[in-house]
Amino acid sequence: MTEKRGQKPAAVRDTNIKLVMQLLFDGSRSRSDLAESVSLSNPALTKIIDELIGIGLVREGGEIATKARGRKKVDLAVNGNFAHVLGVDFSSNEIIIALADFSKKIVLSDELFDSEIITKEVLAKVVERIKEMLGKARVKAECLCIGVPGKVDVRTGEVRTSAYKYRDLQDINIVEYFENALSVKTVAVNDASLHMLAEKVYGGRERDSALIYNDFGTGGALWLGGEAFESASGLAAEFGIAPVSYRGENYIYEDICSINAMLRECGYEVNAPKSYERFLRAYSDGAEKERMAAERSANGIALLIRSIVCFTGCTEIIINGKICDLGGGYLEAVKRFLLEEKTERIARVAVHYGRFGKNGTIVGAIEKAVGQTIDWEIEKRHET
């Protein structure tokens, strides 16, 4: 029989610190409110709060109005001025860059357009824009989180992929590149995983969910048991490369569902934002060829959802990426094909577009950068 081991007191304390910070990010609270929410005694909670105030992560505000007698409740909140963080989203042709304070409020943002393919030149432009933003805001960033398509080595942060997105970067570790260029600690995370993080932090962590990121390529992420699924191999949930039999032929889902699949079927240039703009105009005008290509993609997504539900039990499916530009008609087609399987399991599944649109990955990157900074502060506390 395997011996059960409990968490060490320090680990339990670190978990409680993170829970307290999570509650404060949701809004200001009093000490007694926080103690009740995390099931701690007032003295134990006060010790944690005093430490967080000492570090600078939390600040005290004014007294909270209350009818109760005795000691007044004091408002506690995250100290937005504690640090600034950066996020960069490489998931699509519009590279989004954002600078946020520690309350996750975006202070400045910028976009680089028509940068679908990531090259050394593109990386240099991003560094230049970040330096301009930091100079304009007159602040120093504590953490940069970059959302990247493909496989990310969970130990080093190195992007290990030969996907079409990357050119002439074989000798570059992207994390090291940004750290050396900006002198800012950097982490790299799969873009779909960050998008899922944003969806769950601001939309409820309890429900098991799958995110299908359908853009020029197809990927995804899973949220199971209250946390993001991240494999040791560095992949999130690479739905696009899963094999599927479709109308008697063998494919991978990306060959059926992605924007590139639709462009290829209709004779457009693939991996080209301008091509997709032309496709969208034709689709909106009711062109038969483009409409049939979108139907094929929606059918493929429905097949993928059935597999996801079967293997994971997820009851929420979030669809995001540039495919959302097709509008409500595409989503309704997915639901129509999905409900061709008349089972109770499928009837319980809710399918919807993500609430953040193209900004999901950058919102997740800011979330991750703030969380990483808190982790580093906890590590410093252990060292001292």
FIVEX-415493 format. One record per residue (C-alpha): residue in three letters; x, y, z. Coordinates in steps of 0.2 Angstrom, whole numbers, plus 5000, padded with zeros to 4 digits. Layout:
<pts>
ALAXYZ ...
</pts>
This chain:
<pts>
MET500050005000 THR500750174995 GLU501050285010 LYS500050455009 ARG501050605011 GLY500350775016 GLN500950945010 LYS502351025020 PRO501851185029 ALA502751295017 ALA501851225002 VAL500151245011 ARG500651425015 ASP501151454997 THR499451384991 ASN498551505003 ILE499551654998 LYS498951614980 LEU497151594985 VAL497151754994 MET497951844979 GLN496651764967 LEU495251834978 LEU496052004979 PHE496152014960 ASP494351984959 GLY494052134970 SER494552224986 ARG494152125002 SER494252145021 ARG495352025032 SER493851935039 ASP493051915022 LEU494651835016 ALA494851725031 GLU493151655028 SER493351625010 VAL494951525012 SER494451445028 LEU495851515039 SER495851585056 ASN495951775057 PRO497651765065 ALA498351655051 LEU497551765038 THR498251915046 LYS499951845046 ILE499851815027 ILE499151985023 ASP500452075034 GLU501851975024 LEU501052025007 ILE500952205012 GLY502752195018 ILE503252125000 GLY502152264992 LEU500952144983 VAL499452204993 ARG498952384999 GLU497752445013 GLY496352565008 GLY495052645018 GLU493852575031 ILE492352475024 ALA490652545030 THR489852415041 LYS488452415055 ALA489352295066 ARG490152355082 GLY492052325086 ARG493552335075 LYS493252425058 LYS493552325043 VAL494952385032 ASP494952375013 LEU496352265005 ALA496752264987 VAL498152214975 ASN499452344973 GLY499352394955 ASN501052484956 PHE501952334963 ALA502652294946 HIS502252304927 VAL502152154915 LEU502152124897 GLY501252004885 VAL501551964867 ASP500351864856 PHE501151784841 SER499551674837 SER498951764821 ASN499551894808 GLU499152034820 ILE500552024833 ILE499852104849 ILE500952184862 ALA500252244879 LEU501052324895 ALA499952304911 ASP500152354929 PHE500052224943 SER498152234944 LYS498152174926 LYS497552334919 ILE498252364901 VAL499252534901 LEU499852524883 SER499552414868 ASP500152404851 GLU499952284835 LEU501152234821 PHE500052194806 ASP500452064792 SER501651974802 GLU500951794800 ILE502651714798 ILE503851744813 THR505651784807 LYS507151864815 GLU506552024807 VAL504852014816 LEU505651974832 ALA506752134831 LYS505252234827 VAL504352174842 VAL505852214853 GLU505952384846 ARG504052414850 ILE504252354868 LYS505652464871 GLU504652614865 MET503152564876 LEU504252544891 GLY505052714888 LYS503452804885 ALA502752734901 ARG504352754911 VAL504252594919 LYS505252424920 ALA504452264917 GLU504652114929 CYS504051984917 LEU503651954899 CYS502451814893 ILE502451764875 GLY501051664867 VAL501751554853 PRO500951434842 GLY501651254843 LYS502651154855 VAL503451234870 ASP504851144880 VAL504151164897 ARG505851164905 THR506751294895 GLY505351384886 GLU506151344869 VAL504951334855 ARG505251164847 THR504251154831 SER504551174812 ALA502751234809 TYR502451354795 LYS502451504807 TYR504351504810 ARG505651544797 ASP507551564799 LEU507351544818 GLN508251364819 ASP509651434830 ILE508651544841 ASN507851514858 ILE506451634858 VAL506451654877 GLU508351684878 TYR508151804863 PHE506951924873 GLU507851904889 ASN509451964881 ALA508652104871 LEU507652174885 SER508352114901 VAL506652054907 LYS506251874913 THR505351794900 VAL504151634899 ALA503451554883 VAL501751474883 ASN500751384870 ASP499551524863 ALA497951414864 SER498351374883 LEU498451554887 HIS496751584878 MET496051454888 LEU496751524904 ALA495951694900 GLU494251604897 LYS494251514913 VAL494951654924 TYR493551774919 GLY492251644915 GLY492251514929 ARG493651384933 GLU492451244938 ARG491851174922 ASP492851054912 SER493151134895 ALA493951114878 LEU494551264867 ILE494651234848 TYR495851364841 ASN495451374822 ASP496451494812 PHE497651464798 GLY498051314807 THR497051214820 GLY497551184838 GLY496751184855 ALA496851174874 LEU495951084888 TRP495451134905 LEU495150984916 GLY494950974935 GLY495151154938 GLU496751184929 ALA497551184911 PHE498151024904 GLU499951044899 SER500850884893 ALA502650854898 SER503050854879 GLY502651044878 LEU501051024868 ALA499351094874 ALA497950994865 GLU498550984847 PHE496850934840 GLY497350994822 ILE498550844820 ALA497350714826 PRO496950584812 VAL495150574806 SER494250474792 TYR493150594782 ARG492050544767 GLY493150384765 GLU494750474765 ASN496050484779 TYR496550664785 ILE497050764800 TYR495850884807 GLU496851034801 ASP496650974783 ILE494750984785 CYS494451124797 SER495751264796 ILE495651424787 ASN497051354776 ALA495951204772 MET494551324766 LEU495751434756 ARG496551284747 GLU494851204743 CYS494351374735 GLY495951404725 TYR496651544736 GLU498451564742 VAL498651484759 ASN499451564775 ALA498951734767 PRO497851854777 LYS497351954761 SER496751784754 TYR495651764769 GLU494951934767 ARG494451894749 PHE493651734755 LEU492651824769 ARG491951944756 ALA491451804744 TYR490651704759 SER489751854765 ASP489051884747 GLY488451704747 ALA489651624735 GLU489351444733 LYS491151384733 GLU491551474749 ARG489951424758 MET490251244754 ALA492051254761 ALA491451334777 GLU490151194778 ARG491551064776 SER492551154790 ALA491051154802 ASN490650974799 GLY492450934803 ILE492351034819 ALA490750944824 LEU491750774822 LEU493150844832 ILE491950894846 ARG491150724847 SER492850644850 ILE493350774863 VAL491750744872 CYS491950554871 PHE493750554878 THR493750704891 GLY491850724896 CYS491950914893 THR490350994893 GLU490951164886 ILE491751184869 ILE492451354865 ILE492851404847 ASN494051544844 GLY495351604831 LYS495051694815 ILE493651564810 CYS492551674821 ASP492551804807 LEU491351694798 GLY490051744811 GLY488551654818 GLY488151554803 TYR489751454805 LEU489351424823 GLU487551364819 ALA488251254806 VAL489451174819 LYS487951144831 ARG486851074817 PHE488150944812 LEU488550904830 LEU486750874834 GLU486550744821 GLU487250624835 LYS485650614845 THR486350564862 GLU486150634879 ARG487950664881 ILE488050774865 ALA486450864871 ARG487250924887 VAL488751004877 ALA488751194876 VAL489651264860 HIS490051444859 TYR491351574853 GLY492651634865 ARG492151794875 PHE493851884871 GLY493951864852 LYS495651904845 ASN496251964862 GLY496051804872 THR497951754871 ILE498551924876 VAL497351924891 GLY498051754896 ALA499851814893 ILE499551954906 GLU498751834918 LYS500151714916 ALA501551854918 VAL500651914934 GLY500551744941 GLN502351704937 THR502951864946 ILE501951814961 ASP502851634960 TRP504551724959 GLU504151824975 ILE503651674984 GLU505251584979 LYS506251744985 ARG505351725002 HIS505951545004 GLU507751594999 THR507751725013 
</pts>
